Amino acid sequence: MTNPTPSIRTMAESLATTAGQAIRHGAAPYDVYEERLRTCFECDSFIQETKRCAECGCPMIAKARVGGDPAKLCKLQKWSR
C-alpha cells in the first residue's frame, strides 16, 4: 500500500518554504545531504516508488540538498541538521 499524496495546497506551501530556504542558504554540504536522505529512506512517510514524502509531497532527492533550517524543511522534525 502506498501513502496518499498530500493536497496541492500542502505541496505548494512546502515548495514555498523550501524555495525560501534555498534562496537564503543555498545547498547543504554533501555529508548533510547524505544524512538527510538516509533519514528519509528509513521514514514511514517516504514513498519509495516516487521518492517523495507523503507529508509534504516534495521530491526528497532534491529537497534534502537544500541548505537551511532542518526544522523548516522536514515537517516531521526528523532532520537534525
C-alpha positions as CSV (number, residue, x, y, z in Angstrom):
1,M,0.0,0.0,0.0
2,T,1.3,3.4,-0.9
3,N,0.9,6.6,1.1
4,P,-1.6,9.1,-0.1
5,T,-0.3,12.2,-1.8
6,P,-0.7,15.5,0.1
7,S,-3.1,18.2,-1.1
8,I,-2.0,20.7,-3.7
9,R,-2.1,23.4,-1.0
10,T,0.2,21.4,1.3
11,M,2.7,20.8,-1.6
12,A,2.6,24.5,-2.6
13,E,3.3,25.6,1.0
14,S,6.2,23.1,1.2
15,L,7.6,24.3,-2.1
16,A,7.5,27.9,-1.0
17,T,9.2,27.1,2.3
18,T,11.9,25.1,0.6
19,A,12.5,27.7,-2.1
20,G,12.9,30.4,0.6
21,Q,15.4,28.3,2.4
22,A,17.3,27.5,-0.8
23,I,17.4,31.2,-1.7
24,R,18.7,32.2,1.8
25,H,21.1,29.3,2.4
26,G,22.0,27.7,-0.9
27,A,22.9,24.0,-1.0
28,A,23.6,21.8,2.1
29,P,27.0,20.2,2.4
30,Y,27.2,16.8,0.8
31,D,27.5,15.0,4.2
32,V,24.3,16.7,5.4
33,Y,22.6,15.7,2.2
34,E,23.5,12.1,2.6
35,E,22.4,12.0,6.2
36,R,19.1,13.6,5.3
37,L,18.5,11.0,2.6
38,R,19.3,8.1,4.9
39,T,16.8,9.5,7.3
40,C,14.1,9.8,4.6
41,F,14.7,6.4,3.2
42,E,14.1,4.9,6.7
43,C,11.0,7.0,7.3
44,D,7.5,5.5,7.1
45,S,6.3,8.7,5.2
46,F,8.8,8.1,2.4
47,I,7.1,6.8,-0.8
48,Q,9.7,4.6,-2.4
49,E,8.0,4.5,-5.9
50,T,8.1,8.3,-6.3
51,K,10.9,9.2,-3.9
52,R,8.5,11.7,-2.4
53,C,7.4,12.5,1.2
54,A,3.8,11.6,2.0
55,E,3.7,14.6,4.4
56,C,4.8,17.4,2.2
57,G,4.8,15.9,-1.3
58,C,8.3,17.0,-2.1
59,P,10.8,15.0,-4.1
60,M,13.3,14.2,-1.4
61,I,16.3,13.7,-3.6
62,A,16.1,17.4,-4.4
63,K,14.8,18.7,-1.0
64,A,17.5,17.0,1.0
65,R,20.1,19.1,-0.8
66,V,18.6,22.4,0.3
67,G,20.6,24.2,3.0
68,G,18.9,25.9,5.8
69,D,16.8,25.2,8.9
70,P,16.1,21.5,9.1
71,A,13.0,22.2,11.3
72,K,11.5,24.2,8.4
73,L,12.4,21.7,5.8
74,C,11.2,18.4,7.4
75,K,7.6,18.6,8.6
76,L,8.2,15.6,10.8
77,Q,11.3,17.2,12.5
78,K,13.4,14.2,11.6
79,W,16.4,16.1,10.2
80,S,19.0,17.0,12.8
81,R,21.0,19.3,10.5
